[in-house]
């Protein structure tokens, strides 16, 4: 009887896994268009460090300070109580495995370098448990830190389909300005549902930290990074980007994206920003968040690219007062989250952590940047 019960349980889990795989992860643009909408609400009243993802069942999961989260089962209209992820200090790079539905959260004991604990949820962020895994060092012999990067992703295209990957970083010992020229970002990735993680080659620019990634429709991975330092003659107040054609192992085509600001423009310090690609089949609509401010962290703004980050023709102000770290994700086809873009940021009118949701129509109603044009198919 016990053997039969175990077999039935195993078959049920297998069926559930297949159902997850069978769900469409990309759909049409139509749900993101329609009447322009922007809605905001405060989720947390203290602390900081946002990450936001959408679980495979469509639940929106706002992870705060790396250690607590709140869930919305109705697309972000209402939110449940705080739930403990794990004990620690800050964190980032929360990652949904679209093959199994598991969600991984990376929490360190203190400011890096510090001991890392990985937590996993198998019920769409209702409960969490410690997850044993191995993270390999990079080719420089350095073990990356997980501290504060935007969420990870599951690759959906090409030979590395099913790989889970998230941005990471190397602190060169500690976060001190004397060491910034040695800092660099990279990524960790897993092909076995998070049991083992390899570390990519370094991002091809030093002084970087707190990155974000998105996979384009042809399987290219677009990498967008904050930086704390730049060599003489290089603009340190704009975002740095690169791309990967090999599933996130190496990064090429280093570029300064002159249209996207990196933090307040009075200093060379940058700011964590959010990035998401809308789940639209055969289209590469990217949304990026940061601030557009001459000094101080305010005027939270989002930018849209309709060609995979080549141009950013439109921007729109989300909140003009305090706005700091931010994270972006987008809703899943066939769920209550469909058609929404989610921006979770530090600041807002009522508290420390605010969740804004809006659609692409609202974004496209913003201000022209002069960098490219909005194509007819997006109107």
BELRA-V688372 format. One line per field, one symbol per residue. burial: # if it has 16 or more other C-alpha atoms within 10 Angstrom, else .. A space follows every 50 residues. Layout:
burial = ???
This chain:
burial = ...................##...###.#.###......#####...### #######################.##..#...####.############# ########...##..######..##..#..#...####....######## #######....###########.......###########..##..#### #################.############.....#########..#### #....##..######..#############..###########..##### #########.##########.############..#############.. .#############.#.##....#.....
